[in-house]
Amino acid sequence: MKRTPSMSAIRGLLFTYDIENTDDLERESLISSKNINIEEELIELFDELTKPEFLSYTKPEQERFIESIEHYLATNDNFDAAFKTMATYFSEPVTDQRAFMRTLLDRLKQYSSTH
């Protein structure tokens, strides 16, 4: 059965970076120290913070994240529904939300294939 793509699932995966998340000074400092508009720094951040959370989900849940991002990229969505509803610890705004999500998608696929 095909799962319905979900922007709320994507927002949930990005909750790590939201200021509404539980206070964790070390995590907040790490997030704010990275320039998320530089792909290498964004990858470092995903590898440190998103990977462990992603791998804690079941395989079907992991697949839903990947399929949701693929769906919204394929439909040329700008991901405002994910980014405009959260305040983050990022030190600057995401300048290219689609590139951010493509990088996230690439990392999620890598995490999924290695575990």
SULKAMO-V183965 format. One line per field, one symbol per residue. psi: psi as a letter, one per 30 degrees, with the letter a starting at -180 (. if undefined). Layout:
psi = ???
//
This chain:
psi = kkkkkjeeeeeeeffefkfflkkjeeeeeeeffkjffjeeeeeeeeeeeeeeeefflleeeeeeeeeeeeeeefggkfgefeefgkklgkflljfjeeeeeeeeeeeeeeeeff.
//
